[in-house]
């Protein structure tokens, strides 16, 4: 059996974190400084940096960020919250797949921490966002954030 490629594993995780960061930044650009996106976009940046530090430590070249400015926002904040829930679930699944392949204990710990943040913080926050936005849509309310 071939030894797992830590560079490929860390690159895959980094791309996913960068994609989330770009997506959440695009949502903020479209709808303004709405929660939880304004908090979690900063967390995604920290996640990317944590992975980059592991790559530096292991002598792995850090790829250019091809996601910078490339995120897209759905047409409504409700759809943005829905997409964020799906994205965080997919992120957790990504780490479920990658973690068993990681031999390096420090890199493994970083990946576990990133997965925990998605599972225990981001996903619940986006689920609350979705519940809030669905409630506002049902009531016909809103805060003037539905787009420009």
Phi, psi and omega in degrees: 000135181287144177289133179301143182270103183299327178297314180295320180297310181293324176297318181296316178296317181297317179300319180294319178294319179294322178298315179298315179301314181294321180294313182293326176295320178294323178295318177296320178300320183281318188251358181090186186282069182268146175271149005269005185302320182294330178280317188283332177299322177293323178296321179296324176297316178296322178298315179300316180296322178297319178292319178298321178298322178293320178297316177299315181300323183268003178074027180263133179293131179276123181287157175298150178275099181280351180272345183307118179073009185254003180288159176229150181250139173296175184281347179220159177292327176300313179296325177295317178295318178300313181296323180293321176301311179299315180299319179290323176298317178295323178296317178298317178296322177302312179293326175302322181283320185281322187305316180297343182271349187269119179271324184293120185295326180289314178297320178299316180298319178297313180297320177298319179295320179294318178297317179300318179298318179294314184290315190267340183241303187292309183301312178299323180295318180288329174295320176296320177302313181297315179300316180297312183293322178294322177295318179293322179294321179295321181277353182076013181275199180145172183236026179070024184253012190283003178137177182242000000 
